[in-house]
């Protein structure tokens, strides 16, 4: 009887384990029993893909955050196949992180769009980036083997309405500053507006300064470009909707409950304090406070040091006034590896493509002697008369090399990069392999499947110079140069309204993505606080004529000036503006230094009304809209229309040529050798003249 009872207990326990729902991708660690978030879904949309040829591939990456407990991943695929498709032979095969898990035949060859939902196996997921690859095999009807394996009639389109939906939940509360910090800028928190900053209602420039440094330092670590971190005040009810809140305020401006937290943790007069509290209902709040402005700003800057923030495993951090919280200074790289630490694989016949995104300072342009070095190997069973490798930068081909059988095990190529290619901000490098096999359709065997491999030593050599042209094509330079804020003075209204705060939050979210680390200099001040240091800096001014007297005092220097009462933009030589329409406009104007400081600039973000600030903020504050800005003066209306103009003359191209000579190693070597040859010739000529007793006398040279 006792044995039977034990058997029943064991069977019951086993059955309970079998029927209990267990996540196969539990990235959130041990669940907290006191609270979980409800089920959430994060959707990543595809781009449009046009797959051509007998064999073709389309890829899409998506993100799995470290604190997500993944319940399911659903791939929704929308596609359309060629009307000539042989539906009995053609197929689509789907892989997750190089593991195949689903195959299908095209629904029909009617040319209509079709959709299908496919669950992705959770055991193949990984924390961070995941890759969905779709391999297409499109055989057309009545196709002749060995005749036309790469026909323009072999195509299949995958539409941007395709997506990957990750369903997950996570712990409601964070247990350390480190865990809160990483959740604060996670992709779901940004997209769904779960994170934001709260400052006091006292209009303290130091609080805003610390907040903008924090936004910038956090933004340069974010994965996706969408979303921003709003700047709210204690009295703004929208702050109650935030799940992850960073409160930055001087001690004397804190509400009583937050001030008591500072008192309990021993805040003194010189240091800053960070305290994490859980406020219930899934709300996590990081309080950053100090009794002096310098300590508060320093604490805001610390948010841009991820190495330090990820060491904070407790809920309290006292930041001493002498503690070094700055990161290293980043500079524009000369050598950039891009194939990954494990290299990059290419699998399958015909045209295979891999793209790489390179982040680079926005203020730089290419000079001579820039090049791509590629180290690679590939199959030995290729048709070497037709197989080749090609490199593109921003979809512009820069060079190709044929593949050769005797080099299959170790090949390399160095390809020069033309100087007319734009690399500022970020650019794309695409390396393609055309892996052709003789009579592929006739002898399709797994052992003949071709491959290629880029080794980790593949890299770019970038020689560049800082652009001197003060235009929006180079923005956010000169305010951000070589990944740091470049002595920026931000002039804000004495009373910060909600629309201006939103504009600043979005604007510095974008500017922050062009920075690395936290070493730049940014100072926030009121118009009446402009001192000699501020006047000598790069100046950004934001607001209306009525809210910001600095804008009013410099209205006569603007390309697009405001009317005398500040209610509308006025016409100029570039554009006639109706007074009513001018009231709806927002403007951003890129000027030389208002105080004639060499190498400095002024960015004036101006509007007659708050609606105009919102209109221009939608462009300055979104990465996808930066490309709409050009020239040195931009107008935007409330309907989304953008007008661009250029007032300053283009820089003298001879300056750029001189800079190229100054930077290019080849040019330097040539110049040095040429000078030495000229010196040797001159010395030799003098020696010959003296040896032969030739002297310069009246009437010419005589012996």
N, C-alpha and C positions, 0 to 999 in steps of 0.2 A: 504493500500500500504506500509505504514511504517512497519507494522508487518511482511509483506511478505519479505521486504528487510532484516530485522533483522534475520528472519528465514533462508534466503539464506546465509547470512554471517556466521551464526552459523554452518550450514550444511557444508559450504565450509571449515571452520576452522577444523571441525571434520574430514572431508575427508582428509585434508592435514596432520593431525596427523596420520591418519590410513595408509597413503601411504608412510610417511616419514620413511626411514630405521633407526631404533633405536637399538643400541646394548643392549642386555639383560644383559650383564655383563660388565658394564662401570666402570672399576677399575681405570681408568686414571684421574678421577676427571673432572673438568670443562674443556672442550677443549679450547685451545688457538686459537682465531680466526686468528692470523697472521701466523700460520703454523702447519701442521700436517705431520707426516711421511707417506710414502706410505705404502700400505698393506704389512705386513710381516707374515712369518709363522715359528713357532717353533715346531719342530717335536721331539717327544719322542718315541724311539723304545722299543718294548717289549723285554724281554728275552724269550728263548725257555721254554715253559711250557708243561709238560706231565701230563694230567689230567687222573687219573685212578679211577675206581670204578663207581658204580651206580650213586652216587652223588659226584661231585668234583668241585673245585673252583680254579680259577687263578686270580691274581690281578696285577695291574700295576698302579703306581702313576705318575702324571705329574704335572707341575708347572704353576700357573697363577701369573704373576708379578703384583705388585700394580699399575704400570703405563700403563698397557695394556688395551685398549678398545677392547674387544673381539668381533669379528664379527661372527666366527663360530669355532666349534671344531668337527673334523671329525675323527672317529675311523675307521681305516682300519684293518680288521681282516683276517688273513690267517690261515686256520685250515685244519686238516685232521682227519676224523673219522674212527673208526674201521670198517672193512669190514662186521662185524656181526651186525652192528647197525640196529635197527628197526627204520627207518626214520619216521614212523607214530607216534611213541611214544617218541623217543629221542628229546631233545631240548637243546638250549643254551639260557640263559637269561642274559642280560647285565644291570648292575647298575652303576650309577654315585653317589658317596658319599652316598651309602646305599639306593638310590632311583632307582627302576627298571624303565627302559624306553624302552627296546626293547627285543623281543624274536624271535627266528627262529628255524626251523628244519634243521638238517644237510642236505646239498644239495643232497647227495646220499651216498651210502656205497661202492663206487668203490675203496676206498683207495687212491684216488687222492687228491691233494691239491686244496682248494677252497678259494676264496677271496670275501669279502663283505665290502662295505662302509656304515657306520652308523653315522648319525649326532647326536651329544650329545646335549640334551636340555640345553640352556644357563642359564635358571633360576635355575638350580641345581648346577652351578659352585660356587666356593668360592675362595677368594684370598689365595694364598699359595699353599699347596699341595692339590691335588684332587686325588680321588681313583676310578679307573675303576675296577669293579669286574665282572667276567664272571662265572656264575653258570652253570655247566653241569649236565644234566640228561641223561645218556647213557644206554638205555635198549637194550639188544641184542635180536636177533630173536629167537623165540621159547624158551625164558628163562622161567624157572619154578618159579612161585611165591614162596616165603618163603624158597627157597632152596639155591640159590647162589646170594645174593644181592651184594657181593663184589667180582666180578670175574676179573681176569687179562685180560679177553677179552673185558671188558668195558673200552675203552680208547678213548681219543681225544687229539690230539697234536695241540698246538698253536705255531706258528713259530715266530722267532725273526724279521721277515720281517713285522709283524704286528706293527702298530704305531698309535700315537695320534697326529694329526696336529692341532695346535692352530693358527688361522688366526686373526691378530690384527693390530691396528695402535696405535699411541700415540702422545702426544704433541712433536713438534720438539725441543722445548727449555725447559730447566729447569729454575725455578724462584728463587731457593735458594741453598745454599751450601748443605743443607740436601737432597734435591731432586736430585741434581746432584750426590752426594755421593752414594745414593742407586741405581741410574741408572747405575753408573760406573761399578759395579760388578754384575749386573743382568744377568740372564742366557743367554739371547739373545745377550747382549753386549759381553760376554765372547766367546760364540760359534762363533759368526760372526765377531770377531775381531774389534769391534767398539770402544774399550777403550784401552788406552795406556798412557805411561809416556814419557815426553820429557825433556831432560836435555840439557845443553849447550855443545858446542864443545870444551870447555876449559879443559876437563879432570880433573875436580875438584872432589876429593874423597868424599867431603862432600855432593855434589849433588847426587852421586851414593849411598852413605850411606843412605841419606834420602829417596831415591827412593826405595831401597831394604827393608827398614823398612816399607814403605808404602805398597809395594807389599805384604809383609808378613802379615801385619795387616789387609789388605783387604781380602787376600786369606782365612784366617781362618773364614771368614763370608760367603763364597760362598756356594751355594747349590750343584752345580754339580762340578765334577772334571775336565771336559774338558775345553780347552782354557787356555790362559795365557795373561799377560799384557806385551806387548813389551816395550823395552827401546830404544827410538830413540833420535836423536839430532835435533837441529833447522835446520840443513842443509840437513836432510834426507827427501826426498820428500814423503816417506811413511807416515810421520806425518800428511800430508794434507788429508789423507784418513780416519783419526780417527774422529769419531763423538763426543767422550767424551775424552778430553785430560786433563791430569794433568801435568802442566809445573812446574818443580822444578829446580830453578836456583838462584844463587846469583844475587843480584840486579845489580852489574856491568856487568853481562853477559846477561842480559835481552835485547831483541830487543826493539827498541824505543817505539813501541806502548804499550808493556807490562810495560815498565819502567814508562811510563806516568800514567798508572793505579796505580802503586805503589805510585807515587808522589801525585796523587790526593787524595789518601786515607791515607796520612800522615805516611809513613814508616819511622821509626827512626833507629838509629844505633844499638839498642839492641834487639828490638822485631822482630818477624816474621809476615808476612802478607799473608792472603788468600783472593783472589779476584776472584769471578766468573764473567765471561763475556760470552755473546752470540755473536759469530762471523759470524752469518749468515749461510745459507745453512745447517741448522741443526747441526752446530758445537758448542758444549759447552766446554769452557776452564776454568779450575780452576788454577789460578796462585798462586804458593807457593814460596815466596821469602824472603830473609833477607840479611842484610849487613854483617853478620858474620856466620861462619860455625856452631857454636853450636845452634844458633836459628833456622837455616835451618834444621838441623838434628832433632831438637825437633819438628818442624812442620811436618816433615815426619812421626815421631813416632805417632803424634796425629791421623793420619789416621787409626791407629789400635785401637782407642777408639770409638766404635760405639755409645755409650751412649752420648758422648760429641759431636760427629759429627752430630747426629740427633737432637741436640738442635740448630743448626745454621740455623735459618729460614731466614736470610738475605743473601746478596751476598758478604758481607765483614766480615772478622774476623781478629782482631789484636791479636796475641798470645804473651802475655807478657813473659818476661824471667823467672819470678817466678811463672807462672801459672802451676798448677799441672795437667798434662795431662796423667799420667800413670794410667793404670787399676790396679785392685787388682792382687795379685800374686796367680796363680792357682797351685794347687798341685794334685797329683794323689789321686783320691777319694777312700774311703774305701766302702762307701755305695752308690749304683747307682740305682735309680728308673728307670724303663724302660717301664712300661706298659702305660704311659701317665697319664696326670692329670685327665682324665675322665675314665681311665681304658681301657681295650680292650675286645671287644665282639667277640664271636664265634657263628655262626648261621648255622644250618643245621646238618644233620646226617653224620655219618661215620667220615672219617679222615679230621680234620680241622686244618689249619696251620696258624700261625702268626710269622713273623720274625722281629727282632729288631736289629739295628746296634748300637754298643757301641763304642764310641771313647775313646781311652786310650793311655797314653804315650807310645811311641815306644820303650823306653829303659827299660821296665819293664816286669818281668815274674812272674808267679803265685808261691805262697808258700802255706804251709799247712793252713788249716782252712778257705779256700775260699769256698763260697757256694752260692746257689741260694735259696732265700726265696720266695715262691709263696703263695698268698692268693687268693682264687677263690671260685666260686660257680657255680652250674649247675642244669640242669633239674632233676626233680624227677622221670621222666617216662622212664629212661634209662634201658637198660639191663646191670645191674651192674656186671654181671659175665664177661662181655667182654669190658666194657668201662674203659678207662684209660687216664692219662695225662703223657706226655713225654717231657723232656727238652733236647735240643741239644745245643752245643756250637761249632761253625764252622762245623756244620753237624756231629759232634761226639756226640752220645748219652751219657748223663751223669747220667740219672736216670728217673724212671717212678713211678707212683703211681696209684693204682686202685681207681676208684671213688666208693663212698659208699652212699647209699640212706639216711642214718641217718646224713650224713655230707653235703648233697646237698646244704643247705642254707649257710654254712660257713665252708669251708675246707681250709687246709693249708698244705704246705710241705716244708721241708728244705732238699736240695740235695747238697751234697759235690761236689766240682769241682776238678777233678784230676789235679795235678800240671804239667802234661806233655802237657797240651793244651796251644797253643800259643795265647796270648792276645795282643801282642805288636802292637801299631798303631791303629788298629780297629778290632773288631771281631763281629761275628753274634751270637745272642741268638735266638733260635727257640723254641717256646712252642706249642705243638700239643695236641689236644684233639681228642680221638676216641670216638665219641658219638654214641653208638649202641642202636638201639631200636628193641625189639622183634617183629618179623613178620611185618617188616616195609612195605613191598610190599603188604601185605594182608590188612593192616589197615592204609593206608596212609591218615592221616587227618592233617589239619593245626594245630589243637590244640596239636598234638603230636610232632610238630617240635622241636627237641632238641636244647639246647643252652648251652653256658658256658661263664664265664666272669672272666677276671683277674682284680683284684682291683688295684687302684693306689699304694697301699702299697707293691706290688710285687717289689722285688729289688734283686740286686746282692751285696754280701759282698766280696770284693776283697782284699786279702792280697797279697802284691807284694814286690819284691825287684828290685833295679836297676841292670840290667845285667852288668857284668864286661867284657864280651866278645866283643872285638872290631872287629865286623864283620858287613857286610851289611844287614844281617837278622835283626839287631837292628837299622839300619839307619832310621832317621837322628840322632840318638844318637851317640856320646855324644855331638853333636853340638846343638841339641835340646833335653833338658831333662825336664821332668815334665812341658811341654807346653811352655817353654821359651828358647830363645837362651842362650846358656851356655858359656859366655865369648868367643865369636867368633871373631878372627881376619881374615879378608878376604883380601888376597894379590892379587891385580889385576895388569895388565900391565899398564905401564905409559901412553900408548895411547890405549884407549879402542876401539877396532874394532867392527864392526857390529855383527860378529858371536859370539864373547865373550859376548857382551851385550845380545844377544838372549839367550845364554846358562845361564847366570846369571838370566835373567828374568824368564825363565822356572824353573830353579833350586830352586830359592827362592819362586816361586809360590807353588811348591811342599812342600818345608820345612815349609812355612808359614801355610799350612793346618794342621801341627802337633803342631801349637802353639795356645795359647789362650791369648787374650789381647795383650799388647805391652811392657811388662816389661823386656824382654831379652836384653842382651848386645851384640851389633854387631858393629864392627869398620872396616871401609874400609880404606886401606892404600896402598901405593906404596912399592916396595921392599926395597928401601933405607930408608923408614920411620920406619922400624922394630925396636922397642925399647924394653926395658925389659918387659913392660906390655904385648906387642904383643907376645913376645917369650914365655911368661908364659901362654898364652891363648890356646884355641883350634884353630888350624890354618887351613884355607881353602885357597888353592892357585889354580888359574885358568889361563890357557894360554898355549903357546908353549914355548920352550926353548929360542927362539929368542925374544919373546915378553915379557917374565917375567923372569928377572934374578934370582928371588928367586927359581924358578924351576931349572934353570941351576945350581945354587950353591948347590942344594940338590939332583942333579941327581943320585949321588952315593948311596943315601939312598933308592931309589925307588926299588920296587920288579921287575918291568919291566922298565929298564933304556933306555934312549935315546942314540943314537950313539954320537960320539964325536962332530959331526957337527949338531946334533939335527934333522937330516932329517928322522930318522926311529927308531922304537923300536928294541932292540937287543934281541937275544935269551937268555934264562936262563935255570935253571934246570927243570923248569916246561914245557917249550914250546920252540921249535925251530921255529924261525920266519924268513921267507924270507925277505930280505931287501926291496924289492919292495912292498910286502904285508904290511910290517911294516910301510910304509909311509901312508897307508890308515886307520890306527888304531887310535882310541881314547882310553884313559885309565882313570880310576878313582881308586885310591889306598888309602887304609885306613891304616895308619901307627901309631905306637906309637909316642909320642911327639918327634919331631926332636931334641929337646933340653933337653931331659930326665926330663921333668916336670911330676911329679907323677899325674896320673889321667887325663892327657891331651892327645889329639890325633891330627893327621894331616891328612887332606883329600887333596890329590893331584889330580887335574883334568888336565890331560896332554895329548897333542897330538903333533905330528911333524908338522901338517898342520891344517888349519882351518876346513877342511872337517872332520878330526878326532874329533875335538871339537863338531861339529854338531852331529856326530854319537853317542858320549857318552852322549851329551845333550838330545837326544831323549829318553834316559833311565832314567837319573837323573831327567829329567824335565817332566815326565808324570807319574801320579799316577798308571796307569794301567801297567806300565813297571817296577815299583820298585821291583816286585816279581821276575824279571829276575836277579836281583843282589844278589849274595851270596858270601861267603868267604870274603877275604880282598883285592882282586885285580880283576878288571874286564876290559876286552878288548872288544871293539865294532868296527866293520868295517862299511864301507859306504853302505854295502848291508843289514845291519840290523842284522848280526850275532853277538851273544854275547858269550864270553868265560869267565868263572869264575874260580878262583883259591883261595886256602887258603895257606898262608905261615906261619902265626903265629900258635903256638900250642894252643890247646883248654885250657881254664882256668881249674884249679884244681877243680874237683867237690866238694871237701871237703869245699871249700870256700862257695859254694852255700848252702851246708848243714848247715854250721855255720850261714849263713845269715838267713836261714829259722828258725833256733832255736831262733835267735835274734829277729825276727819279730813276730813269731807265739805266740799269747796270750796263747794258750793251752800249748805250750812248756815252756813258761816262768813260768806259774803257776806250772806245773809239776816239773820244776827245782827248784823253790823256796821251794815247799813242800818237795821235796827230801832232799834238804840241811838242812831244819829245822829238819826233822826226824833224819838225821845223827848226827846233833848237839845234839839233845835230847838223842840219844843213847849213844853218847860219854860222855855227862854229867852224865847220869845214871850209866854208867860203872865206872866212876871215883868215884861216891858216894858209890857204892857197894864195891869197893876196899878199900876205906877209912874206911867204917863202919866195915868191917871184918878184919881190921888191916893187910891187905895184902900189902907187900912191894916187890919191885924188888931188889933182892940181887944177889950177885955172885952165879951163878949156877941156876938162874931162880927166879920165883915168890915164896915167902914164907910168911907164916903167922907169 
